[in-house]
Amino acid sequence: MERRTFLESILALAAWTPLGRSGQPASAGRKAVLISMLPTNLSYAERFALARDAGFDAVEMQTVAHRDEAHEVGEAAKKAGLPIHSVMNADHWRFPLSSADRPVVDRSVAGMETSLHNAVSWGADSVLLVPAVVDPMTSYRGAWRRSQRVIRERLLPLATDLRVIIAVEEVWNKFLLSPLEFARYVDELDSAWVKVYFDVGNVVFYGYPQDWIRVLGPRIAKVHLKDFQLDRPNGRFTWKNLGEGDIDWPAVRRAFDDVGYHGVFTTELSSGDAAYLKDVSSRVDRFLAGQQP
């Protein structure tokens, strides 16, 4: 091979970047769909195939307690060639870790144990956890202390042994209401197996997601994408498809780039048919490219 041809081939290889299913560079991040967005009248195999054909790279499952159903889910993912990247834990609202009632906490821990084992059997690397709920019976301070104690003493040993991340999410639970608090909560647990599941839409009532992203930085393990339109004078909101609400998506994309997050972005929207899912997939492509979805 002539020297010039050789150098050109080396430069071409250096510039080559693997492409995901969407055609986006793999470094831009992968796009996933939450299982609840896929039609429930279809089998798991059909749902996974539908997500694959719509252009998604992965699926986020919800907790499955029954062994046969969990096995069906795993087989459907393998058949479709669509990995399960995360598990959304169930029962953390009905049975919060922050409860002062021991049986309630026991139910919550059992649900997380099932979710962690689901993650291992499906090849997922994280489980989403809403860590606490502040209500008339549970103070903010009590929710903080009790939930951290349960995570540290009863969940982290198993998560560490299984090598699955507990990804704590901020949501409308009157808890973790600022990015500084969120960062502190995770840091105090002082474990590589506790990180942040950041929901872009959940913070728009009281903050700007791009600000939260820059504060949370490397703590972010996974991301949810949703959009809202706010009616601030009346304190109401309307769910919107990506790009149709109030979020400044190019600014959000720049923030993720600034902190070096190139992981999985999971859409958490209403369910729909094949045409709808393909449209959502295209919107995520535009977001990953730094454009308005």
NORKAHU-V544401 format. One record per backbone hydrogen bond with DSSP energy under -1.0 kcal/mol. CO is the residue of the C=O (numbers start at 1). NH is the residue of the N-H. E is the energy in kcal/mol with one decimal. If there is no record, write none. Layout:
BEGIN
CO NH E
CO NH E
END
This chain:
BEGIN
2 6 -2.7
3 7 -2.7
4 8 -2.2
5 9 -2.0
6 10 -2.0
7 11 -2.5
8 12 -2.1
9 13 -2.0
10 14 -2.3
11 15 -1.8
18 26 -3.1
20 23 -1.5
24 20 -2.9
25 28 -2.1
26 29 -1.4
30 265 -3.2
31 57 -3.1
32 267 -2.5
33 60 -2.2
34 37 -2.5
35 38 -1.6
37 272 -1.6
39 42 -1.2
43 47 -2.5
44 48 -2.8
45 49 -2.0
46 50 -2.2
47 51 -2.3
48 52 -2.4
49 53 -2.6
50 54 -1.6
51 56 -2.1
52 55 -1.4
58 33 -1.6
59 85 -1.9
60 35 -2.7
61 88 -3.4
66 70 -2.4
67 71 -2.3
68 72 -2.1
69 73 -2.2
70 74 -2.1
71 75 -2.4
72 76 -2.3
73 77 -2.2
74 78 -2.0
75 79 -2.5
76 80 -2.0
77 81 -1.0
77 82 -2.1
83 59 -2.2
85 125 -1.6
86 61 -2.1
87 128 -3.0
88 63 -1.7
91 95 -2.4
96 99 -1.5
101 105 -2.0
102 106 -2.7
103 107 -1.9
104 108 -2.0
105 109 -2.9
106 110 -2.4
107 111 -2.0
108 112 -2.1
109 113 -2.5
110 114 -2.1
111 115 -2.2
112 116 -2.7
113 117 -2.1
114 118 -2.6
115 119 -2.4
116 120 -1.8
117 121 -2.4
118 122 -2.1
119 123 -1.0
119 124 -2.3
125 165 -2.5
126 87 -1.6
127 167 -2.9
128 89 -1.5
129 169 -2.2
135 138 -1.4
138 135 -1.1
139 143 -2.7
140 144 -2.3
141 145 -2.5
142 146 -2.7
143 147 -1.9
144 148 -1.9
145 149 -2.1
146 150 -2.3
147 151 -2.5
148 152 -2.8
149 153 -2.7
150 154 -2.7
150 155 -1.1
151 156 -3.1
155 159 -2.6
156 160 -3.0
157 161 -2.0
158 162 -2.7
159 163 -1.3
159 164 -2.1
165 127 -2.6
166 195 -2.3
167 129 -2.5
168 197 -3.2
171 173 -2.7
173 134 -2.2
178 182 -2.3
179 183 -2.4
180 184 -2.1
181 185 -2.9
182 186 -2.0
183 187 -2.6
184 188 -2.5
187 190 -1.0
191 194 -1.4
193 166 -3.4
195 168 -2.8
196 221 -3.2
196 222 -1.4
198 224 -2.4
201 204 -1.4
203 206 -1.3
208 211 -1.2
208 212 -1.8
209 213 -2.7
210 214 -1.5
211 215 -1.6
212 216 -2.9
213 217 -2.7
216 219 -2.4
217 220 -1.9
219 196 -2.9
222 198 -2.4
223 266 -2.9
224 200 -2.3
225 268 -2.6
227 240 -2.3
228 246 -3.2
229 238 -2.0
231 236 -1.7
236 231 -3.2
238 229 -2.1
241 244 -2.2
247 249 -1.4
248 252 -2.0
249 253 -2.7
250 254 -2.2
251 255 -2.0
252 256 -2.1
253 257 -2.1
254 258 -2.6
255 259 -1.7
256 261 -2.5
263 30 -2.0
264 223 -1.2
265 32 -2.9
266 225 -2.8
267 34 -1.7
273 277 -2.5
274 278 -2.3
275 279 -1.9
276 280 -2.5
277 281 -2.6
278 282 -2.1
279 283 -2.0
280 284 -2.2
281 285 -2.0
282 286 -2.0
283 287 -2.2
284 288 -2.9
285 289 -1.6
286 291 -2.9
287 290 -1.9
END
